[in-house]
């Protein structure tokens, strides 16, 4: 008789599972969030590349975790009165909102610089 581990081999019910604690990746208890990496400066820039000429304001270097960053991006979008998103730790706000965002970010106590042209 072969020794069976009794573990589930494959299931799509829970999604991806953490190999350490065997919980779904979103509910992993063994993983601790890593601190954001950067130089401590929040940079605000404008970009049109790959957006058919439509400009967006990019905010990089915000020292928050993923969930907190999404919540903070929602506040920024509301203050600017525009839409936006969070992609790979970068907040994208529609339009040229640099003059509005810089004071809002400085109110949080972060060192803020305008980047680019």
VEXDREN-2710 file (C-alpha; in Angstrom, 1 decimal):
% VEXDREN-2710
k/r/px/py/pz
1/UNK/0.0/0.0/0.0
2/UNK/1.3/3.4/-1.0
3/UNK/1.7/6.2/1.5
4/UNK/-0.8/9.0/0.7
5/UNK/-0.4/12.5/2.0
6/UNK/-4.1/13.0/2.0
7/UNK/-3.7/16.5/0.5
8/UNK/-5.7/17.9/-2.4
9/UNK/-3.9/17.5/-5.6
10/UNK/-5.8/20.0/-7.8
11/UNK/-8.8/22.2/-7.3
12/UNK/-10.0/25.5/-8.9
13/UNK/-12.4/26.2/-6.1
14/UNK/-10.1/28.3/-3.9
15/UNK/-7.7/29.6/-6.7
16/UNK/-4.0/29.6/-6.1
17/UNK/-2.8/28.1/-2.8
18/UNK/0.2/29.1/-0.7
19/UNK/2.6/26.2/-0.4
20/UNK/3.6/27.1/3.1
21/UNK/0.3/27.4/4.9
22/UNK/-2.1/25.8/2.4
23/UNK/-4.5/28.7/2.5
24/UNK/-5.6/30.7/-0.6
25/UNK/-2.9/33.2/-1.6
26/UNK/-5.2/36.1/-0.8
27/UNK/-5.7/34.8/2.8
28/UNK/-2.1/33.5/3.4
29/UNK/-1.1/33.6/7.0
30/UNK/2.6/32.8/6.6
31/UNK/3.4/35.7/4.3
32/UNK/4.2/39.0/5.8
33/UNK/3.8/42.1/3.6
34/UNK/7.1/43.5/2.5
35/UNK/7.8/47.2/3.1
36/UNK/7.5/49.3/-0.1
37/UNK/10.8/49.7/-1.9
38/UNK/12.1/53.1/-2.9
39/UNK/14.1/56.1/-2.0
40/UNK/11.3/57.8/0.0
41/UNK/10.4/60.4/-2.6
42/UNK/7.0/60.4/-4.1
43/UNK/7.3/61.4/-7.8
44/UNK/4.4/63.0/-9.8
45/UNK/4.8/63.0/-13.6
46/UNK/2.7/63.3/-16.7
47/UNK/2.7/60.7/-19.6
48/UNK/0.9/60.3/-22.9
49/UNK/2.9/57.4/-24.3
50/UNK/0.7/54.5/-25.4
51/UNK/-2.5/56.3/-24.6
52/UNK/-3.5/57.7/-28.0
53/UNK/-2.4/61.3/-27.0
54/UNK/-4.5/61.3/-23.8
55/UNK/-2.4/62.4/-20.9
56/UNK/-2.4/60.8/-17.4
57/UNK/-0.6/61.8/-14.2
58/UNK/1.5/59.1/-12.7
59/UNK/2.3/59.0/-9.0
60/UNK/5.1/56.7/-8.0
61/UNK/6.9/55.9/-4.7
62/UNK/3.9/56.2/-2.4
63/UNK/5.0/54.2/0.7
64/UNK/1.8/52.2/1.3
65/UNK/0.8/48.6/0.9
66/UNK/-1.4/47.4/-1.9
67/UNK/-4.8/47.8/-0.2
68/UNK/-3.9/51.1/1.4
69/UNK/-2.7/52.4/-2.0
70/UNK/-5.9/51.5/-3.7
71/UNK/-7.9/53.3/-0.9
72/UNK/-5.6/56.4/-1.2
73/UNK/-5.9/56.4/-5.0
74/UNK/-9.7/56.5/-4.6
75/UNK/-9.3/59.7/-2.4
76/UNK/-7.0/61.3/-4.9
77/UNK/-9.4/60.5/-7.8
78/UNK/-12.2/62.1/-5.9
79/UNK/-10.2/65.2/-5.0
80/UNK/-9.3/65.6/-8.7
81/UNK/-12.8/64.8/-10.0
82/UNK/-11.4/62.3/-12.5
83/UNK/-11.0/58.6/-13.0
84/UNK/-7.9/56.6/-12.6
85/UNK/-6.4/53.3/-11.6
86/UNK/-3.5/51.6/-9.7
87/UNK/-1.2/49.4/-11.8
88/UNK/1.9/47.7/-10.3
89/UNK/2.1/50.2/-7.4
90/UNK/1.8/53.3/-9.7
91/UNK/-1.3/55.5/-9.3
92/UNK/-2.6/56.7/-12.7
93/UNK/-5.0/59.7/-12.6
94/UNK/-6.6/60.9/-15.9
95/UNK/-5.5/64.3/-17.2
96/UNK/-2.8/66.6/-16.1
97/UNK/-3.4/66.8/-12.3
98/UNK/0.1/67.5/-11.1
99/UNK/-0.7/70.9/-9.6
100/UNK/-3.6/69.4/-7.6
101/UNK/-1.8/66.3/-6.5
102/UNK/1.5/67.7/-5.2
103/UNK/-0.1/69.7/-2.3
104/UNK/-2.4/66.7/-1.4
105/UNK/0.6/64.4/-1.2
106/UNK/2.7/66.9/0.8
107/UNK/-0.2/67.1/3.3
108/UNK/0.5/63.4/4.0
109/UNK/4.1/64.3/5.1
110/UNK/5.8/62.8/2.1
111/UNK/8.6/64.4/0.2
112/UNK/7.1/65.1/-3.3
113/UNK/8.9/66.0/-6.5
114/UNK/7.5/66.8/-10.0
115/UNK/9.3/64.5/-12.4
116/UNK/9.6/64.8/-16.2
117/UNK/8.5/67.8/-18.3
END
